[in-house]
Amino acid sequence: MKSFFVASRRLTVPIVIGVAAAGWYDSWTIVGLAECGYTMGIVTLLIFVAPEAILRLPLAVIIGPHVRDKIPDWVVTVPDMMAYLYSKKVKLISAVTYIANLLYDSALLCAIAEVLKLVTGMPMLWSLAISAAAQSGADIKIAYSLMLSMGVSFSAVMVFAGMAAVAFFGDVAASPSEGFWALVFSVLPVGFRGLFVAALCAAVMSTVSSDWLLFATCAVNDIYRGFLRPQMSEASTVVGMRVAVVVFGVICTIGTMFWADGIANAWYYLGGFLFAMFFIPITCGLFYKKKSASGALWCIVYSAFMYVLWEFVLGCPFAVPSSLFVSVTGAVIYFIVCNATYKKESGGQLGSGAVE
């Protein structure tokens, strides 16, 4: 399973850069950021592109190298890390909730479907059907840092492209994405148009394929093998993951119906949801000495329910973003519960998930 999932941890720096960029940058980076540039203008650089790069720096220079060099070799997935840092209960809920990110991939597929519809005239439904690990911590630090600088430049270009689209086609386009594609097909020469469409498809599929592998791993390795059938062999696990990839692909394609009005909000909703649930338990689990399984469990459960309540039921009171409110209040809950339960659970701390 480790060979199938992380290439036996033998990736060199250039390949880590390619894999990370392929996984991180997708059709949202192209079409979604262009839509944001179309509707909000240059302020998108200040409220998203620059803060995103700054907030990802700790992953590149601290968290990534620490995980690779300090965490045991059997920890392969995020749920595995939750089991190592906390307990198997936290691993289970982490694996289940992470699969919610499937809806984000549905938004990515919408971008391919839309451009194929524009290019070929095919109905959207047919277009959707057609669309549908480093050697060391030092390598991760170098690769992620270089990739972040590349990503900031690319993201800025796409924001400016969206601004150009509203300048040229703002009066005639029915939606930001329609204006963006009108710009692409009117400004780029014929050969470059095809290259751009091919690049978009490649960007989407590189991200979607890696995400489907993550979802399949959570479902088969972390949940089914981890809790229901522990005696499952490595070979059977890989076969099950391949079947699960197909299943999640079908579900993802069906889920595109949620993004018919545009994909600009996909990262806001799904990215905010996952950030709110996992940022505190992961980062504090790595460095906070008084962490406890109860603290992580309560933080994740609270964050999942409160994000939905704050965003969709209450409508973000006082204009406070859901991810910000839930992360801050979730951190308060995490530290309170950890300090209340640390002494009781201190015998089952670091590494306990491997034994429980």
LINDARA-V916009 format. One record per pair of residues at least 12 apart in sequence whose C-alpha atoms are under 7 Angstrom apart, sorted by the first residue. I is the first residue (numbers start at 1). GAP is how many residues later the second one is. If there is no record, write none. Layout:
i = (I | I)
gap = (GAP | GAP)
This chain:
i = (1 | 1 | 1 | 6 | 7 | 9 | 9 | 9 | 10 | 10 | 10 | 11 | 11 | 11 | 12 | 12 | 13 | 13 | 16 | 16 | 16 | 17 | 17 | 17 | 21 | 22 | 22 | 22 | 23 | 23 | 23 | 24 | 25 | 26 | 26 | 26 | 27 | 27 | 27 | 27 | 27 | 28 | 28 | 29 | 30 | 31 | 32 | 32 | 33 | 33 | 33 | 33 | 34 | 34 | 34 | 34 | 34 | 35 | 35 | 35 | 35 | 36 | 36 | 37 | 37 | 37 | 37 | 38 | 38 | 38 | 38 | 38 | 41 | 42 | 45 | 49 | 49 | 53 | 53 | 60 | 60 | 60 | 60 | 61 | 64 | 64 | 64 | 65 | 65 | 65 | 65 | 66 | 68 | 68 | 69 | 69 | 79 | 79 | 79 | 79 | 83 | 83 | 84 | 84 | 84 | 84 | 84 | 85 | 85 | 85 | 86 | 86 | 86 | 86 | 86 | 86 | 87 | 87 | 87 | 88 | 88 | 90 | 90 | 90 | 92 | 95 | 95 | 95 | 99 | 101 | 102 | 103 | 103 | 104 | 104 | 105 | 105 | 106 | 106 | 106 | 106 | 107 | 107 | 107 | 107 | 108 | 109 | 109 | 109 | 109 | 109 | 110 | 112 | 112 | 113 | 113 | 113 | 128 | 129 | 132 | 132 | 162 | 165 | 165 | 165 | 166 | 212 | 212 | 212 | 213 | 216 | 216 | 216 | 217 | 220 | 220 | 220 | 221 | 272 | 273 | 273 | 275 | 276 | 276 | 276 | 276 | 277 | 277 | 277 | 278 | 280 | 281 | 290 | 290 | 290 | 291 | 291 | 292 | 292 | 292 | 292 | 292 | 294 | 294 | 295 | 295 | 295 | 295 | 296 | 298 | 299 | 299 | 299 | 302 | 303 | 303 | 306 | 307 | 307 | 310)
gap = (233 | 236 | 237 | 127 | 126 | 124 | 125 | 126 | 123 | 124 | 125 | 122 | 123 | 124 | 122 | 123 | 126 | 130 | 117 | 118 | 127 | 126 | 127 | 130 | 126 | 181 | 184 | 185 | 183 | 184 | 187 | 183 | 178 | 177 | 178 | 181 | 81 | 84 | 173 | 176 | 177 | 80 | 235 | 126 | 128 | 146 | 231 | 232 | 122 | 125 | 126 | 231 | 124 | 125 | 127 | 128 | 146 | 127 | 141 | 142 | 229 | 123 | 228 | 122 | 123 | 125 | 126 | 124 | 125 | 127 | 128 | 138 | 122 | 117 | 111 | 103 | 106 | 95 | 99 | 80 | 81 | 84 | 85 | 80 | 73 | 76 | 77 | 72 | 73 | 75 | 76 | 71 | 68 | 69 | 67 | 68 | 12 | 15 | 16 | 143 | 270 | 271 | 266 | 267 | 268 | 269 | 270 | 200 | 265 | 266 | 206 | 207 | 263 | 264 | 266 | 267 | 206 | 265 | 266 | 265 | 268 | 203 | 206 | 207 | 131 | 123 | 127 | 128 | 116 | 169 | 150 | 149 | 152 | 162 | 166 | 103 | 147 | 146 | 147 | 149 | 150 | 149 | 152 | 156 | 159 | 96 | 19 | 22 | 23 | 95 | 147 | 146 | 19 | 89 | 14 | 15 | 18 | 125 | 124 | 117 | 121 | 18 | 14 | 15 | 18 | 13 | 33 | 36 | 37 | 32 | 25 | 28 | 29 | 24 | 17 | 20 | 21 | 16 | 51 | 34 | 50 | 48 | 27 | 47 | 50 | 51 | 23 | 26 | 27 | 22 | 51 | 15 | 48 | 49 | 52 | 47 | 51 | 46 | 49 | 50 | 53 | 57 | 43 | 44 | 39 | 40 | 42 | 43 | 38 | 36 | 31 | 34 | 35 | 28 | 23 | 27 | 20 | 15 | 19 | 12)
